[in-house]
Amino acid sequence: MNIQETNRQSGPGSQPGGGVAEDPKSQDRLSSPLTQKIDEAEQPVKTGLFDKRKVADKDVLYLVDQLAIMFETGLNLLLALDCLAVQTKNPALRRVVVELRDAIKEGSSLADAMANFPKVFSPVCVNMVRAGEVSGNMDEMLRRLSEYLDREIETRSQIKSALSYPVVMLCMAFLVVAFLIIYVFPKFSVFFEGHEELLPAPTRLFLWVGMACKAYWKYIVPAVVALGVGVFFLLKEQKVREALDRFFLIVPFLGNLISKASLSRSFHLLAVLLHGGIPILEALRLSQEVAGNAIFRRSWQRVSTDLENGKDFATPLKENPYIPMSEVQMLSLGERSGHLSTVLTKLSKHYEREISHAIKSLLKFVEPALIICMGFLVGLIVMSLILPIFAISKCQG
């Protein structure tokens, strides 16, 4: 429902803009502990020097979910925001809720008020709320938005958990190798003096690296930082990102996971937006933003361009090698039968299950591969220490 309809449903004690009229009974209800708590919620929040709390995706999900429940129960929008301002524990989210309420009091719509916080509410959130206001089905749109955000958070959490193990293992391997080369190897340099001809090539290499790191660390550290900054800015270049996106898609197991995650997000968002009555061109534009990969963004751009030129939805997707032809045909049939959103919903659920299988396959491959690599590297370093010691001891004996 839109804001004006919400106010009409609140009865005679409603005002334009979602406010509560000067009805004595409703004023009595509000001038109680709730009003005092609302006043307390509006007070500036004192935070510590290192308090950097922000509005996370889970906070946005909580806000949308609570609003959906309150709309379904027929609660007035302003009163719902007042309740949220009181019960919200995150100070940053509380400030956002209070500012949303103040903007609505001044006559703004909920979607326009949310658009003032682009770092908190994505364009998807804003457009779905606006569609709910226009169609008069705000409770339904908020429920769909809550389900979409919940699935997005769950999918992102699954992918992060799958990639966190390899990252932690790689960091541990780097720290162990760095400790052995920089700290342990130089201590044996005195023992190896005068016997350089007995040292194998790996031992000489590790000794040289360790001594160089200890002698020139004042130059190496700034160089590494400068390199990291350079890589950071380089990754912001569109051509570099596209090249990396193409490379990641051909990496075994990882590419399979990335393609399925991109399709799942795009199909699900398209289905939700089309169910909510958002025009297909606008829905495609928003789906490009959540695709997460340049290859899939270009596919949706081609679909949008072809639709503008009077062509069908599914044909441009045939050019994407990561979308099976059977699914392209399903989308084509759904478009012709008028059930495109239903087909998109079923495909997104299918890819959600496929993501779980892809994560398991990735972990089955990565875990033993990392253990073998770490064992080989540490074993090589240890043997580079032990073998020269035996060789020197034989010569001295």
Secondary structure by P-SEA (a helix, b strand, c coil): ccaaaaaaaccccccccccccccaaaaaaaccaaaaaaaaaacbbbbcccccccccaaaaaaaaaaaaaaaaacccaaaaaaaaaaacccaaaaaaaaaaaaaaaacccaaaaaaaccccccaaaaaaaaaaaaacaaaaaaaaaaaaaaaaaaaaaaaaaaaaaaaaaaaaaaaaaaaaaaccccccccccccccccccaaaaaaaaaaaaaaacaaaaaaaaaaaaaaaaaaaacaaaaaaaaaaaaacaaaaaaaaaaaaaaaaaaaaaaaaacccaaaaaaaaaaacccaaaaaaaaaaaaaaaacccccccccccccccaaaaaaaaaaaaacaaaaaaaaaaaaaaaaaaaaaaaaaaaaaaaaaaaaaaaaaaaaaaacaaaaaaaaaac
